[in-house]
Amino acid sequence: VYHEMGIKFSAYPTEHCKAHNQEAYGFLVEGGGKRIYITGDMHQTLEDFPSEIAIQPLDAFITECAHFSSEALFEKLKNCRAKRVMAIHVFPIEKYDRFEHLKSDMPFELVTPNDGDAFEI
């Protein structure tokens, strides 16, 4: 999609808006020796979970968490090779409690950012 000044953005289609014939995307951002993937909204079945990207070394994997169960997401994340997974767009709020129970078996740091939080990658 974009490659300039050492930063590259690549788009990966998701199935989030498939029923409405609209496009939706996740994005891989690479630059400065860092790699970050942002899922964007995904389909409720997680059929579009980017497994081929998640198993690659990443500095951060930022995923939405509103359209499927916590258990389904963590099943997909169990092979994720990111240093840090950041859970955003979490709904319903009770999912935060489930994350606390599920994250101990995961091979990455799980972060649940709040509005206004900043992280150095």
C-alpha distances in whole Angstrom, upper triangle without the diagonal:
4,7,10,14,14,11,8,6,5,6,10,12,15,19,20,20,21,24,23,21,18,15,14,11,12,9,10,10,12,14,18,19,18,15,15,14,14,16,16,18,20,22,26,26,24,23,19,20,17,20,19,17,20,22,20,21,19,20,20,19,19,20,21,25,26,26,28,31,31,32,30,27,29,30,26,26,29,27,24,24,23,25,25,24,23,24,23,24,27,30,33,34,36,33,33,37,36,33,36,38,35,33,36,35,32,30,28,29,28,28,28,27,29,27,27,27,25,25,24,22
4,7,10,10,8,6,5,7,9,13,15,18,22,22,23,24,28,26,24,21,18,17,14,14,11,11,10,11,12,15,17,16,15,15,15,15,17,17,21,22,25,28,29,26,26,22,22,20,22,21,18,21,23,21,21,19,20,20,19,19,21,23,27,28,28,30,33,32,34,32,29,31,32,28,27,30,28,25,25,23,25,24,24,24,25,24,25,29,31,34,35,37,34,34,38,37,34,37,39,36,34,37,36,32,31,29,29,29,28,28,27,28,27,26,26,24,23,22,20
4,7,7,6,4,6,9,12,15,18,21,25,26,26,28,31,30,28,25,21,20,17,16,13,12,10,9,10,13,14,14,14,15,16,17,19,20,23,25,28,31,32,28,28,24,24,21,23,21,19,21,23,20,20,19,19,20,20,21,23,25,29,30,31,33,35,34,36,34,30,32,33,29,28,31,29,25,24,23,24,24,25,24,27,26,27,31,34,36,37,39,36,36,39,38,35,38,40,37,34,37,36,33,31,29,29,29,28,29,28,30,29,28,27,24,23,22,19
4,6,6,7,9,12,15,19,22,24,28,29,29,31,34,33,31,28,24,23,20,19,16,14,12,11,10,12,15,15,15,16,18,19,22,22,26,28,31,34,35,32,32,28,27,24,27,25,22,24,26,23,22,20,20,21,22,22,25,27,31,33,33,35,37,37,38,36,33,34,36,32,31,33,31,28,26,24,25,26,26,26,28,28,29,32,35,38,39,41,38,37,41,40,37,39,41,39,36,39,38,35,33,30,30,31,30,30,29,30,29,28,27,24,23,21,20
4,6,8,11,15,18,21,24,27,31,31,32,34,37,36,34,31,27,26,23,21,18,16,13,11,9,10,13,14,15,17,19,20,24,24,28,30,33,36,37,34,34,30,29,26,28,26,23,25,27,23,22,20,20,21,23,23,26,28,32,34,35,37,39,38,39,38,34,35,37,33,32,34,32,29,27,24,25,25,26,26,29,28,30,33,37,39,39,42,39,38,41,41,37,39,42,39,36,39,38,35,33,30,30,30,29,30,28,30,29,27,26,23,22,20,18
4,7,10,13,17,20,23,26,29,30,31,33,36,36,34,31,27,25,22,20,16,14,11,8,6,7,9,11,12,14,17,19,22,23,27,28,32,35,35,32,32,28,27,24,25,23,20,22,23,20,19,17,17,18,20,21,24,27,30,33,34,35,37,35,37,35,32,33,34,31,29,31,29,25,23,21,22,23,24,24,27,27,29,32,35,38,38,40,37,36,39,39,35,37,39,37,34,36,35,32,29,27,27,28,27,29,27,29,28,27,26,22,21,18,16
4,7,10,13,17,20,22,26,26,28,29,33,32,30,27,24,22,18,16,12,10,7,6,4,7,10,10,10,11,13,15,18,19,23,25,28,31,32,28,28,25,24,21,23,21,18,20,21,18,17,15,15,16,17,18,21,23,27,29,30,32,33,32,34,32,29,30,31,28,26,28,26,23,21,19,20,20,21,21,24,23,25,28,32,34,34,37,34,33,36,35,32,34,36,34,31,33,33,29,27,25,25,25,24,26,24,26,25,24,23,20,18,16,14
4,7,10,13,17,19,23,24,25,26,30,29,27,24,21,19,15,14,10,8,6,5,6,10,11,11,10,11,12,13,16,17,21,22,25,28,29,26,25,22,21,18,20,18,15,18,19,17,16,14,15,15,16,17,19,22,25,28,28,29,32,31,32,30,27,28,29,26,24,27,25,21,20,18,20,20,20,21,23,23,24,27,30,33,34,36,33,32,35,34,31,34,36,33,30,33,32,28,27,24,25,25,24,26,24,27,26,25,24,21,20,18,16
4,7,10,13,16,19,20,21,23,26,25,24,21,17,15,12,10,7,6,5,7,9,13,14,12,10,10,10,11,13,14,17,19,22,25,26,22,22,19,18,15,18,17,14,16,19,16,17,14,15,15,14,15,17,19,22,24,25,26,29,28,30,27,24,26,27,23,22,25,23,20,20,18,20,19,19,19,21,20,21,25,27,30,31,33,30,30,33,32,29,32,34,31,29,32,31,27,26,24,24,24,23,24,22,25,24,23,23,21,19,19,16
4,7,10,13,17,18,19,20,24,23,21,19,15,13,10,8,6,5,7,9,12,15,15,14,11,11,9,10,12,13,16,17,19,23,23,20,20,16,16,13,16,14,12,14,17,15,16,14,16,15,14,15,16,18,22,23,23,25,27,27,28,26,23,24,25,21,21,24,22,19,19,17,20,20,19,19,21,20,21,24,27,30,31,33,29,30,33,31,29,32,33,30,28,31,30,26,25,23,24,24,24,24,24,26,25,26,25,23,22,21,18
4,7,9,13,14,15,16,20,20,18,15,11,9,6,6,5,7,9,12,15,19,19,17,14,12,10,10,10,10,13,14,16,20,20,17,17,13,14,11,15,14,12,15,17,16,18,16,18,16,14,14,15,16,19,21,20,22,25,25,26,24,21,23,24,20,20,23,22,19,20,18,21,21,19,19,20,19,20,22,25,27,29,31,28,28,32,30,28,31,32,29,28,31,30,26,26,24,25,24,24,24,23,25,25,25,25,24,23,23,20
4,7,10,12,14,14,18,18,16,14,10,8,5,5,6,8,11,14,17,21,20,18,15,13,10,10,9,10,12,11,13,17,17,14,13,9,10,8,12,11,10,13,15,15,17,16,18,16,14,14,14,15,18,19,18,19,22,22,24,21,18,21,21,17,18,21,19,17,18,18,21,20,18,19,19,18,19,21,23,26,28,29,26,27,30,28,26,29,30,27,26,29,28,25,24,23,24,23,23,23,23,26,25,27,26,25,24,24,21
4,7,9,10,10,14,14,12,11,7,6,4,6,9,11,15,17,21,25,24,22,18,16,13,12,10,9,10,9,11,15,15,13,12,8,10,10,13,13,13,15,18,18,20,19,21,19,16,16,14,15,17,18,16,18,21,22,23,20,18,21,21,18,19,22,21,19,21,20,24,23,20,20,20,19,18,21,22,25,27,29,26,27,30,28,26,30,31,28,27,30,29,26,26,25,26,25,25,24,25,26,26,28,27,27,26,27,24
4,6,8,8,12,13,12,10,7,5,5,7,10,13,16,19,23,26,26,23,19,17,13,11,8,8,7,6,7,11,11,9,9,6,8,9,12,13,13,14,18,19,21,19,21,19,15,14,12,12,14,15,13,14,18,19,20,17,15,18,18,15,17,20,20,18,20,20,23,22,19,18,17,17,16,18,19,22,24,25,22,24,27,25,23,27,28,25,25,28,27,24,25,24,25,23,23,22,23,25,25,27,26,26,26,27,25
4,6,5,8,10,10,9,8,7,8,10,14,17,20,23,27,30,29,27,23,20,17,15,11,10,8,6,5,9,9,9,8,6,9,11,14,16,16,17,20,21,24,23,25,22,18,17,15,14,15,14,12,13,17,19,20,16,16,19,19,16,18,21,21,20,23,23,26,24,21,21,19,18,17,19,19,21,24,25,22,25,27,25,24,28,28,26,26,29,28,26,27,26,27,25,25,24,25,26,26,29,29,29,28,30,28
4,6,8,9,10,9,8,6,8,10,14,17,20,24,27,30,30,27,23,20,17,14,11,9,6,5,4,7,10,9,10,8,11,13,16,18,18,18,21,23,25,23,25,21,18,16,13,11,13,11,9,11,15,17,19,16,15,19,19,17,18,22,22,21,24,23,26,24,20,19,17,16,14,16,16,18,21,22,20,22,25,23,22,26,27,25,25,29,28,25,27,26,26,23,23,22,22,24,23,26,26,27,27,29,27
4,6,5,6,5,6,6,10,12,16,19,22,26,29,32,32,29,26,23,19,17,14,11,9,8,8,10,12,13,13,11,14,16,19,21,21,22,25,26,28,26,28,25,21,19,17,14,16,14,12,15,18,21,22,19,19,22,23,20,22,26,26,25,27,26,29,27,24,22,20,19,16,18,18,20,23,25,23,25,28,26,26,30,30,28,29,32,32,29,31,29,30,27,27,25,25,26,25,28,28,29,29,31,30
4,5,5,6,7,8,11,14,18,21,24,27,31,34,34,31,27,25,21,19,16,14,12,10,8,11,12,13,12,11,14,16,19,21,21,22,25,26,29,27,29,26,23,21,19,17,18,17,14,16,20,22,23,20,20,23,23,21,23,26,26,25,28,28,31,29,26,25,23,21,19,21,21,23,26,27,25,28,30,28,28,32,32,29,30,34,33,30,32,31,32,29,29,28,28,29,29,31,32,32,32,34,32
4,6,8,10,11,15,17,21,24,27,31,34,38,37,34,31,28,24,22,18,16,14,12,10,12,13,14,14,14,17,19,22,24,25,25,28,30,32,31,32,29,26,24,21,19,19,17,14,16,20,23,24,21,21,25,25,23,25,28,29,28,31,31,34,32,28,27,25,23,21,22,21,22,26,27,25,28,31,29,29,33,33,31,32,35,34,32,34,33,34,31,31,29,30,30,30,33,33,34,35,37,35
4,5,9,11,14,18,21,24,27,30,34,37,37,34,31,28,25,22,19,16,14,14,12,14,16,17,17,16,19,21,24,26,26,27,30,31,33,32,33,30,27,24,22,20,20,18,16,18,22,25,27,24,23,27,27,25,27,31,31,30,33,32,35,32,29,28,25,23,21,23,22,23,27,28,27,29,32,31,30,34,35,33,34,37,37,34,36,35,35,32,32,30,30,30,29,32,33,34,34,36,35
4,7,10,13,17,20,23,26,29,32,36,36,33,30,27,24,22,19,17,15,14,13,16,17,18,17,16,19,20,24,25,25,26,29,30,33,31,33,30,27,25,22,21,22,20,18,20,24,27,28,25,24,28,28,26,28,31,31,30,32,31,35,33,30,28,27,25,22,25,24,26,29,31,29,32,34,33,32,36,37,34,35,38,37,35,36,35,36,33,33,31,31,32,31,33,34,34,35,36,35
4,7,10,14,17,20,23,26,29,33,33,30,27,25,21,19,16,14,12,13,13,16,17,17,17,15,18,19,22,23,23,24,28,28,30,28,30,27,24,22,20,18,20,19,17,20,23,26,27,24,23,27,27,25,26,30,30,28,30,29,32,30,27,26,24,22,20,22,22,25,27,30,28,30,33,31,30,34,35,33,33,37,36,33,34,33,33,31,30,28,28,29,28,30,31,31,32,33,32
4,7,11,13,17,19,22,26,29,29,27,24,21,18,16,13,11,11,11,12,15,17,16,15,13,15,16,20,20,20,21,25,25,27,25,26,24,21,19,18,17,19,18,17,19,23,25,26,23,22,25,26,23,24,27,27,25,27,26,29,27,25,23,22,20,19,22,22,25,27,29,27,29,32,30,29,33,34,31,31,35,34,31,32,30,31,28,28,27,26,27,26,28,29,29,29,30,28
4,7,10,14,16,20,23,27,27,24,21,18,15,12,10,7,7,8,10,13,15,14,14,11,13,13,17,18,17,18,22,22,24,22,23,20,17,16,14,13,16,15,14,17,20,21,23,20,19,22,23,20,21,24,24,22,24,23,25,24,21,20,18,17,15,18,19,22,24,26,24,25,29,27,26,29,31,28,28,31,31,28,28,27,27,25,24,23,23,24,23,25,25,25,25,27,25
4,7,10,13,16,19,23,23,20,17,14,11,9,7,6,8,8,11,15,16,13,14,10,11,11,15,15,14,15,19,19,20,18,20,17,14,13,12,12,15,16,15,17,20,21,23,20,18,21,21,18,19,22,22,19,21,19,22,21,18,17,17,16,15,18,20,23,24,26,24,25,28,26,25,28,29,27,26,29,29,25,26,24,24,23,22,21,21,23,22,24,24,23,23,24,22
4,7,10,13,17,20,20,17,13,11,7,5,4,5,8,8,12,15,16,13,13,10,10,9,12,13,11,12,16,15,17,14,16,13,11,10,9,10,14,15,15,16,19,19,21,18,16,18,19,16,16,19,19,16,17,16,19,17,15,14,14,14,14,17,19,22,23,25,22,23,26,24,22,25,27,24,23,26,26,22,22,20,21,19,19,19,19,21,20,22,21,21,20,21,18
4,6,10,13,17,16,14,10,8,6,5,6,8,11,12,16,19,19,16,17,13,12,10,14,13,10,12,15,14,15,13,14,12,10,10,11,13,16,18,18,20,22,22,23,21,18,20,21,18,17,20,19,16,17,15,17,16,15,14,15,15,16,19,21,24,25,27,24,24,28,26,24,27,28,25,24,27,26,23,22,20,21,19,19,19,19,21,20,21,20,19,18,18,16
4,7,10,13,13,10,7,6,4,6,9,11,14,15,18,21,21,18,18,15,13,10,13,12,9,11,13,12,12,10,11,10,9,10,12,15,18,20,21,22,24,23,24,22,19,20,21,18,17,20,18,15,14,13,15,15,14,14,16,16,18,21,24,26,27,29,25,25,28,27,24,27,28,25,23,26,25,22,21,18,19,19,19,20,19,22,22,22,21,19,17,17,14
4,7,10,11,8,6,5,6,8,11,13,17,18,21,24,25,21,22,18,17,14,16,15,12,13,16,13,13,10,10,10,10,11,14,16,20,22,23,25,26,25,27,25,22,23,24,21,19,22,20,17,16,13,15,15,15,15,17,17,19,22,25,28,28,30,27,26,30,29,25,28,30,27,25,27,27,23,22,19,19,19,19,20,19,21,21,21,19,17,15,14,12
4,7,7,6,5,7,9,11,14,16,20,21,25,27,28,24,24,21,19,16,18,16,12,14,16,13,12,10,10,11,12,14,17,20,23,26,27,28,29,28,29,27,24,24,26,23,21,23,21,17,16,14,15,15,16,17,20,20,23,25,28,31,31,33,30,29,32,31,28,30,32,29,26,28,28,24,22,20,20,21,20,22,21,24,24,23,21,19,16,15,11
4,5,5,7,9,12,14,18,20,23,25,28,31,31,28,28,25,23,20,21,19,16,17,19,15,14,12,11,13,15,16,20,22,26,29,30,31,32,30,32,31,27,27,29,26,24,26,24,20,18,16,16,17,18,19,22,22,25,28,31,34,33,35,32,31,34,33,30,31,34,31,28,30,30,26,24,21,21,22,22,24,22,25,25,23,22,18,16,14,11
4,5,9,11,15,17,21,23,26,28,31,34,34,30,31,28,26,23,24,22,18,19,20,17,15,13,11,14,17,18,22,25,28,31,32,33,34,32,34,33,29,29,31,28,25,27,25,21,19,17,16,17,19,20,23,24,27,29,33,36,35,37,34,32,35,34,31,32,34,32,29,30,30,27,24,21,21,23,22,24,23,26,26,24,22,18,16,13,10
4,7,10,14,17,20,22,26,27,30,33,33,29,29,26,24,21,21,19,16,17,17,14,11,10,9,12,15,18,21,24,27,30,32,32,33,31,32,31,27,27,28,26,23,24,22,19,16,14,14,16,18,19,23,24,27,29,33,35,34,36,33,31,34,33,29,31,33,30,27,28,28,24,21,19,20,21,22,24,23,26,27,25,23,19,16,13,10
4,7,10,13,17,19,23,24,27,29,29,26,27,23,21,18,19,17,14,14,15,12,10,7,6,9,12,14,17,21,24,27,28,28,29,27,28,27,24,24,25,22,20,21,19,16,14,11,11,12,14,15,19,20,23,25,29,31,31,32,29,27,30,29,26,27,29,27,24,25,25,21,19,16,17,18,18,20,20,23,23,22,20,17,13,11,8
4,7,10,13,16,19,20,23,26,26,22,23,20,17,14,15,14,10,11,12,10,8,5,5,7,9,11,14,18,21,24,25,25,26,24,26,24,21,21,22,19,17,19,17,13,11,9,10,11,12,14,17,18,21,23,26,29,29,30,27,26,28,27,24,26,27,25,22,24,23,20,17,15,16,17,17,19,19,22,22,22,20,17,14,13,9
4,7,10,12,16,17,20,23,23,19,21,17,15,13,14,14,10,10,13,11,9,6,6,5,6,8,11,14,17,20,21,22,23,21,23,22,18,18,20,17,15,18,16,13,12,9,10,10,10,11,13,14,17,19,23,25,25,27,23,22,25,24,21,23,25,22,20,22,22,18,17,14,14,14,14,16,15,19,19,19,17,15,12,12,9
4,6,9,13,13,17,19,19,16,17,14,11,9,11,11,8,8,11,10,10,7,9,6,5,6,8,11,15,17,18,19,20,19,21,19,15,16,18,15,13,16,15,11,12,9,12,11,10,10,12,13,15,17,20,23,23,25,22,21,24,23,20,22,24,21,19,22,21,18,17,14,15,15,15,16,16,19,19,20,18,17,15,15,12
4,6,9,11,14,17,18,14,16,13,11,10,13,14,11,11,14,14,14,11,11,8,6,5,6,8,12,14,15,17,18,17,20,18,14,16,18,15,14,17,17,13,14,12,14,12,10,9,10,10,12,14,17,20,21,22,19,19,23,22,19,22,24,21,19,22,22,19,18,16,16,15,14,14,14,16,17,18,16,16,14,15,13
4,6,7,11,13,14,11,12,9,8,8,11,12,10,10,14,14,16,13,14,11,8,6,5,7,10,12,12,13,16,15,17,15,12,14,16,13,12,16,16,13,15,13,16,14,11,11,10,10,11,13,16,18,19,21,18,19,22,20,18,21,23,20,19,22,22,18,19,17,17,15,15,15,15,18,18,20,19,19,18,19,17
4,6,10,12,14,12,14,11,10,11,14,16,14,14,18,18,19,16,17,14,11,8,7,6,10,11,11,13,16,16,19,17,14,17,18,15,15,19,19,17,19,17,19,17,14,12,11,10,9,12,14,17,19,21,18,19,22,21,19,22,24,22,21,25,24,21,22,20,20,17,17,16,15,17,17,19,19,19,18,20,19
4,7,9,12,10,12,10,10,12,15,17,16,16,19,20,22,19,20,17,13,11,8,6,8,8,8,10,14,14,17,15,13,16,17,15,16,19,20,18,20,19,21,19,15,14,12,10,9,11,12,15,17,19,16,18,21,20,18,22,23,21,21,25,24,22,23,21,21,18,18,16,17,18,18,20,20,21,21,23,22
4,6,8,6,8,6,7,10,13,15,14,14,18,19,21,19,21,17,14,12,9,8,9,9,7,9,12,13,15,12,11,14,15,13,14,18,18,17,19,19,21,19,16,15,13,12,11,13,13,16,18,19,17,19,21,19,18,22,23,20,21,24,23,21,22,21,22,19,19,18,19,21,21,24,23,24,23,25,24
4,5,5,7,6,8,11,14,17,17,17,20,22,24,22,24,21,17,16,12,11,11,10,7,8,12,14,15,12,11,15,15,13,15,19,20,19,22,21,24,22,19,18,16,15,14,15,14,16,19,20,17,20,22,20,20,24,24,21,22,26,25,23,24,23,24,22,22,21,22,24,24,27,27,27,27,29,27
4,5,8,9,10,14,16,19,19,18,21,23,25,24,25,22,18,17,13,11,10,9,5,5,9,11,13,10,10,14,14,13,15,18,20,19,23,22,25,23,19,19,16,15,14,13,12,14,17,17,15,18,20,18,18,22,22,19,21,24,23,22,24,23,24,21,22,20,22,23,24,27,27,28,28,30,29
4,5,8,9,13,14,17,18,17,19,22,25,24,26,23,19,18,15,13,12,12,8,7,9,12,12,8,10,13,12,11,14,17,18,18,22,22,25,23,20,20,17,18,16,16,16,17,20,20,17,20,21,19,19,22,22,19,21,24,22,21,23,23,24,22,23,22,24,26,27,30,29,30,30,31,30
4,5,5,9,10,13,14,13,16,18,21,20,22,19,15,15,11,11,11,11,9,7,10,11,11,8,8,11,10,8,11,14,15,15,18,18,22,20,17,17,15,16,15,15,15,17,19,20,16,19,21,18,17,21,21,18,19,22,20,18,20,20,21,19,20,20,22,24,25,28,27,27,27,28,26
4,6,9,10,12,14,14,16,19,21,21,23,21,17,17,14,14,14,15,12,11,13,15,15,11,11,14,13,10,13,16,16,16,19,20,23,22,19,20,18,19,18,19,19,21,23,23,20,23,25,22,21,24,24,21,22,25,23,21,22,22,24,22,24,23,25,27,28,31,30,30,29,30,28
4,6,8,11,11,12,14,16,19,18,21,18,15,15,12,12,14,14,12,12,15,16,16,13,12,14,14,11,13,16,16,15,18,18,21,20,17,18,17,17,17,18,19,21,23,24,21,23,25,22,21,25,25,22,22,25,23,21,22,21,23,21,22,22,23,26,26,29,28,28,27,28,25
4,6,9,9,9,11,14,16,15,18,15,12,12,10,11,12,14,12,11,13,14,14,11,9,11,11,7,9,12,12,11,14,14,18,17,14,15,14,15,16,16,18,20,22,22,19,20,22,20,18,21,22,18,18,21,20,17,18,17,19,17,19,19,21,23,24,27,25,25,24,25,22
4,6,5,6,9,10,13,13,15,14,10,12,10,12,14,16,15,15,17,16,17,14,11,13,13,9,10,13,11,10,12,13,16,16,14,15,15,16,17,18,20,23,24,25,21,22,25,22,20,23,24,20,19,22,20,17,17,17,19,18,19,20,21,24,25,27,25,25,23,23,20
4,5,5,6,9,12,12,16,14,11,13,12,15,16,18,17,16,17,16,16,13,11,12,11,7,8,10,8,8,10,12,15,16,14,16,16,18,20,20,22,24,25,26,22,23,25,22,20,23,23,19,18,20,18,15,15,15,18,18,20,21,23,26,27,29,27,26,24,24,21
4,6,6,7,11,12,15,15,13,15,15,17,19,22,21,20,21,20,20,17,15,16,15,11,11,13,10,9,11,12,16,17,16,18,19,21,22,23,25,28,29,29,25,26,28,25,23,26,26,22,21,23,21,18,17,17,20,20,22,23,25,28,29,30,29,27,25,25,21
4,5,5,8,8,12,11,9,12,12,16,18,20,20,20,21,20,20,18,15,15,15,12,11,13,11,9,9,10,13,14,13,15,17,18,20,21,24,26,27,28,24,24,27,24,22,24,25,21,20,22,20,17,16,15,17,18,19,21,22,25,26,27,25,24,21,21,18
4,5,8,8,11,10,7,10,11,14,16,19,19,18,18,17,17,15,12,12,12,9,8,10,7,5,6,7,11,11,10,13,14,16,19,19,22,24,25,25,21,21,24,21,18,21,21,18,16,18,16,13,12,12,14,14,16,18,20,23,25,26,24,22,20,20,17
4,7,8,12,12,11,14,14,18,19,22,22,20,21,19,18,17,14,14,13,10,9,9,6,5,5,8,11,13,13,16,17,20,22,23,25,27,28,28,24,24,26,23,20,22,22,19,17,19,16,13,11,12,15,16,19,21,23,26,28,29,26,25,22,22,18
4,6,10,11,10,14,15,19,21,24,24,23,24,22,22,20,17,17,17,14,12,13,10,8,6,8,11,13,13,16,18,21,23,24,27,29,30,30,26,26,28,26,23,25,25,22,19,21,19,15,13,13,16,17,19,22,23,26,28,28,26,24,21,20,16
4,7,9,10,14,16,19,21,25,25,25,25,23,23,22,19,18,18,16,13,14,11,8,5,6,8,11,12,15,18,20,23,24,27,30,29,30,26,25,27,26,22,24,25,21,19,20,18,15,12,11,14,16,17,20,21,25,27,27,24,22,18,17,13
4,5,7,10,13,17,19,22,23,23,23,21,22,21,18,17,18,16,13,14,12,9,6,4,6,8,9,12,15,17,20,21,25,27,27,28,24,23,25,24,20,22,24,21,18,19,19,15,12,11,12,14,15,17,18,22,23,23,20,18,15,14,10
4,7,10,13,17,19,23,24,24,24,22,23,22,19,18,20,18,14,16,15,11,9,5,5,6,9,11,14,16,20,21,25,27,26,27,24,22,25,24,20,21,23,21,18,19,19,15,13,10,11,12,13,16,16,19,21,20,17,15,12,10,7
4,6,10,13,15,19,21,21,21,19,20,20,16,16,18,16,13,15,14,10,9,6,6,5,6,7,11,12,16,17,21,23,22,24,20,19,22,21,17,19,21,18,16,18,18,14,13,10,10,10,10,12,13,16,18,18,15,13,10,10,7
4,6,10,12,16,17,17,18,16,17,16,13,13,15,12,10,13,12,8,9,6,8,6,5,6,9,11,14,15,18,21,20,21,18,17,20,19,15,18,20,17,14,17,17,13,13,10,10,10,10,12,13,16,18,18,16,15,13,13,11
4,7,10,13,15,15,16,15,17,16,12,13,16,14,11,15,15,12,13,10,11,8,6,5,6,7,10,12,15,18,18,19,16,15,19,18,15,17,19,17,15,18,18,15,15,12,12,10,9,10,10,13,14,16,14,13,12,13,12
4,6,10,11,12,13,12,14,13,9,11,14,11,10,14,15,12,14,12,14,11,7,6,5,6,8,9,12,15,15,17,13,14,17,16,13,16,18,15,14,18,18,15,16,13,13,11,11,10,11,14,15,17,16,16,15,17,15
4,6,8,9,11,11,14,13,10,12,15,13,12,16,17,15,17,15,17,14,11,9,6,5,5,7,9,12,13,15,12,13,16,15,13,16,18,16,16,19,20,17,19,17,16,13,12,11,12,13,14,17,16,17,17,19,18
4,6,7,8,7,11,10,8,10,13,12,12,15,17,16,18,17,18,15,12,10,6,6,6,5,6,9,10,11,8,10,13,12,10,14,16,14,14,18,18,16,18,17,16,13,12,10,12,14,15,18,18,19,19,22,21
4,6,8,9,12,12,10,13,16,15,15,19,21,19,22,21,22,19,15,13,10,8,6,5,4,7,9,11,9,11,14,13,13,16,18,16,17,21,21,20,22,20,20,16,16,13,15,15,16,20,20,21,22,25,24
4,7,10,12,10,10,13,15,14,15,19,21,19,23,22,24,21,17,16,13,12,9,9,8,9,12,13,11,14,17,15,15,19,19,18,19,22,22,21,23,22,22,19,19,16,18,19,20,23,23,25,25,27,26
4,7,8,7,7,11,12,11,13,16,18,18,21,21,23,20,17,16,13,13,11,10,9,10,13,13,10,13,15,13,13,17,17,15,17,20,20,18,21,20,21,18,18,17,19,20,22,25,24,26,26,28,27
4,5,5,6,9,10,11,13,15,18,17,21,21,22,20,16,16,13,14,13,10,9,10,12,11,8,11,12,9,10,14,13,12,14,17,17,16,20,19,19,16,17,16,19,20,22,26,25,26,26,28,27
4,5,5,6,9,10,10,12,15,15,18,18,19,17,13,13,10,12,12,10,10,10,11,10,6,9,10,7,7,10,10,8,10,14,14,13,16,16,16,13,14,13,16,18,21,24,22,24,23,26,25
4,5,5,6,9,10,11,14,15,18,18,20,18,15,16,13,16,16,13,13,14,15,13,10,12,12,8,9,12,10,8,10,13,12,12,16,16,17,14,17,16,20,22,24,27,26,27,26,28,26
4,6,5,7,9,10,13,14,17,18,20,19,15,16,14,16,16,14,14,15,16,15,12,14,15,11,12,15,14,11,13,16,14,14,16,17,18,16,18,17,20,23,25,28,26,27,26,28,26
4,5,5,6,9,11,11,15,15,17,15,12,12,10,12,13,12,13,14,15,15,11,13,14,11,10,14,13,10,11,14,13,12,14,14,15,13,15,14,17,20,22,25,23,24,23,24,23
4,5,5,6,9,10,13,13,15,14,11,12,11,14,15,14,15,16,16,15,12,13,13,10,9,11,11,7,8,11,9,8,11,11,13,11,14,14,17,20,23,25,23,24,22,24,22
4,5,6,8,10,14,15,17,16,14,16,14,17,18,17,18,19,20,18,15,16,17,13,12,15,13,10,11,13,11,10,12,14,16,14,17,18,21,24,26,29,27,27,25,27,25
4,6,7,8,12,13,16,15,12,14,14,16,17,16,18,19,20,20,16,17,18,15,14,17,16,12,13,15,13,11,12,13,15,14,17,18,20,23,26,28,26,26,24,25,23
4,5,5,9,9,12,11,9,12,11,15,16,16,18,19,20,19,15,16,17,14,12,15,14,11,10,12,10,8,9,9,12,11,14,15,18,21,23,25,23,23,21,22,19
4,6,9,11,13,13,11,14,14,18,20,19,21,22,22,21,17,18,18,15,13,15,14,10,10,11,8,6,7,9,12,12,15,17,20,24,26,28,26,25,23,24,21
4,6,9,12,13,12,15,16,19,22,21,23,25,25,24,20,21,22,19,16,18,18,14,13,14,11,8,8,10,13,14,17,19,22,25,28,29,27,26,23,23,21
4,6,9,9,9,12,13,17,19,19,22,23,24,23,20,19,21,18,15,17,18,14,12,14,12,8,7,8,11,11,14,17,19,23,25,26,23,22,20,20,17
4,6,9,9,13,15,18,21,21,24,26,26,26,22,22,23,21,18,19,20,17,14,15,13,10,7,7,11,12,15,18,20,23,25,26,23,22,19,18,15
4,5,7,10,13,16,19,19,23,25,24,24,21,20,22,20,17,18,19,16,14,15,14,10,8,6,8,10,12,15,16,20,22,23,20,18,15,15,11
4,7,10,13,16,20,20,24,25,24,25,21,20,22,20,17,18,19,17,13,14,14,11,8,5,6,9,11,14,15,19,21,22,18,16,13,12,10
4,6,10,13,16,17,20,22,21,21,18,16,19,18,14,15,17,15,12,13,14,10,9,5,5,6,7,10,12,15,18,18,15,14,11,11,9
4,6,10,13,13,17,19,18,18,15,14,16,15,11,13,15,13,10,13,13,10,10,7,6,5,6,9,10,14,16,17,15,14,12,13,11
4,6,10,11,14,16,15,17,14,12,15,15,11,13,16,14,12,15,16,13,13,10,8,6,5,6,7,10,13,14,12,12,10,12,11
4,7,7,11,13,12,13,10,9,13,12,9,12,14,13,11,15,16,14,15,12,11,7,6,5,7,10,12,14,13,14,13,16,15
4,5,9,12,11,13,11,10,14,14,12,15,17,16,15,19,20,17,19,16,14,11,9,7,7,8,10,12,12,13,13,16,16
4,6,9,10,13,11,11,15,15,13,16,19,18,17,21,22,20,22,19,18,14,12,10,10,10,11,14,14,16,17,20,20
4,6,6,9,7,8,11,11,10,13,16,15,15,19,20,18,21,18,17,13,12,9,10,11,12,16,15,18,18,21,21
3,5,7,7,9,12,12,12,15,17,16,17,21,22,21,23,22,20,16,15,12,14,13,15,18,18,21,22,25,25
4,5,6,8,10,11,12,15,16,16,18,21,22,22,25,23,22,18,17,14,15,15,16,20,20,23,24,27,27
4,5,6,8,10,11,13,15,15,16,19,21,21,24,22,20,16,15,11,13,12,14,18,18,21,22,25,26
4,5,6,7,9,11,12,13,15,17,19,19,23,21,20,16,16,13,15,15,18,21,21,23,24,27,28
4,5,5,6,9,10,10,12,15,16,16,19,18,17,13,13,11,14,14,17,20,19,22,22,25,25
4,5,5,7,9,10,10,13,16,15,18,16,15,11,10,8,11,12,15,18,17,19,19,23,23
4,5,5,7,9,10,13,15,15,19,18,16,13,13,11,14,15,19,21,20,22,22,25,25
4,5,5,6,9,11,13,13,17,16,15,12,13,12,16,17,20,23,22,24,23,26,26
4,5,5,6,9,11,10,14,13,12,8,10,9,13,15,18,21,19,21,20,22,22
4,6,6,7,10,11,14,13,12,9,10,10,14,16,20,22,19,21,20,23,23
4,6,7,9,11,14,14,14,12,14,14,18,20,23,25,23,25,24,26,25
4,6,6,8,11,12,12,10,13,13,17,20,23,25,23,24,23,25,24
4,5,5,9,8,8,7,10,11,15,18,21,23,20,21,19,21,20
4,6,8,9,9,9,12,14,18,21,24,26,23,24,21,23,22
4,7,9,10,11,14,17,20,23,27,28,25,26,23,24,23
4,6,8,8,12,15,18,21,24,26,23,23,20,21,19
4,7,9,13,16,19,22,25,26,23,22,19,20,18
4,6,10,13,15,19,22,23,19,19,16,16,14
4,6,10,12,16,19,20,16,16,13,14,13
4,7,10,13,16,18,15,15,13,15,14
4,6,10,13,14,11,11,10,13,13
4,7,10,12,10,12,11,14,15
4,7,8,6,8,9,12,14
4,6,6,9,11,15,16
4,6,9,12,15,17
4,6,10,13,16
4,7,10,13
4,7,10
4,6
4
